[in-house]
Amino acid sequence: MSTLKKNKRIKLAKRFELYGENKPSFGNSLCQRGKPKYLGGNGRKTTGITRRKFKKNLQTVRIMEDGQVVRRRVPVSLIRSGMIEKRVVQKPFDAGSKKS
């Protein structure tokens, strides 16, 4: 059982469902030498393998969540796809305009 209280676990699960996993994924970075065979060489040789992180492009935006404006760090891919509903900016009250 998690050490978080039940309502916090529910909130985290809901946020995970909305925005997905924001943790970096892992992969390898290769160092190679040599010339590829298709360019007339003897083939590429791997001289080193290093673990690396593939980080998501997270941006802090103000969004509508359950009727409230909150700040969240969300991936740009979700913002571009339209899955994130940004807050509606209201115009300030203008006392000078009158209808006649």
Phi, psi and omega in degrees: 000141180289155179279349178284149176291162188300316183293328176290322177296321180294317179297316179297320180295322179294318179295321178297321180293323181285312191251353179079184181280122181261008179282151178289148173264158186249152178203196181239147173248125184257137169255127183230158174222162180104174182247136181299153182296323182290348175258010176097011180263187182267357179115154180279139178243130178278124181253348179194146177232125181234138176288143179216168180249140170256102184271145176281153179276089184269135177234143176272119181227156174265126184227163175273125179220113182058038178080004179239153177269122180229158175262132179223150172264110185235152178292147180296331180299324178287325179294316181293324183283349179087009179284342179263126178265107181286159181291153179267120181275120180270146178286144179291157181295130180245110183280343186282339184269128178230144174270135179234000000 
